[in-house]
Amino acid sequence: MEIYNQLADELYEKSKSIVNGSQFWIGLAGAPGSGKSTLASLLKTRLNELCVIIPLDGYHYYMSELGQMKNSSQAYLRRGSPFTFNSQKFFSDLAKARKSRIGIFPSFDHHLKDPIEKAIQLSTDHKIVLVEGNYLLLNSEPWCSIRKLFDETWLLDIPSEVSNDRVVKRHISTGMTESQALERVRQNDDINAKLIAKESFFNADKVINLCD
């Protein structure tokens, strides 16, 4: 828990210097299963009303939207890959909120496997804004434009065998067999993790190793 406490203390000290409704925006990236949501949740617990979490997961295309894509079977198979997110809307919503310091954002229900609209409210009372998602530090558009919205970017560094094992267990918890979960990781999650590792390190202000 030392790293969590250290980061929380750093953000709390940062929040004390933020005045006049200003906000400090952090882009928190990492591979599937790297611990982004866990870290963000623990930081919010420590910072309480000072912090809000905005997840990229809320911008998954709905299952019904994937079904309307030209290659819908591939879209279903690769759900969670960059092209299965409404990244342009994500960028637009974040850019507006960064300017106005307010906004309403969706979250994601992992059981329903679809976003929940208007679930998260950003207000001027929030001094720390944690935006978390796999692809925040990629080099392609609109991700590289999204990156410019942040005051600081963080990347969670974790061995792929550890993150992949976590994702396998996550898939099993949603009803997959072990063999189905392993195949899903091979065909999708591990591919995404390799893309994140390839492009993200050079775009991170802080690399956080949660395995230390």
C-alpha positions, 0 to 999 in steps of 0.5 A: 500500500506504500505506493498508493499512500505516496501518490495520495499524499502527493495529490493531496498536497497538490490540491492544497495549492489549487485555488479559484476553481482550478483543477489538476487533470491526470491521464492514467493509462495502462494495459488491461488488468494493470490496476488502473481502476483499483488505483484510481478508486483507492486515490479517490477514497483518500481524497474523497470529495476533492477527486473525481474519476472519469473512465474511458470505459464509459465510451465503449460503443454500445453492443447494439452499435457494434452490431451495426458495424461493417464487420460486426463479428470482428468488432465483438471479438475485439471489443476493448480495442481502440476502434471499439470506443467512441474516442471522438466523443470522449475527446470532445467531452473532455475538451469541453469539461477541461475548459468549463471545469464541469461536465457529465460523463458515462460510466460502464457496467461490466455485467450489462457490458454497456455504458451507463449514461450521465453517471458521473458529474464533474464540478468546480469542487473537484480539484483532482480529475483522474481520467483513466483508460487503456489508450490515453498515451497512444500516438494516433489521433484523437489519443494524442490530442486527448493527451494534451488535455492533461497536466500530468500523465501516468502509466502503470507498468506491470509484467504482461503475464500478471496483467493477462492473468488478471484479465483471464480471471475477470473473463471467467468471473463474467461466465467464460470457461477458462479455455474461452478466457485464455483464447479471448486474452490471446486474440484481443487483450494481449494484442491491446496490451502490446500496443499500449506498451509499445507507444505509451512509455515515451508519453508518460510523465510518471511510470508507476510500478505496482509490483515493487 
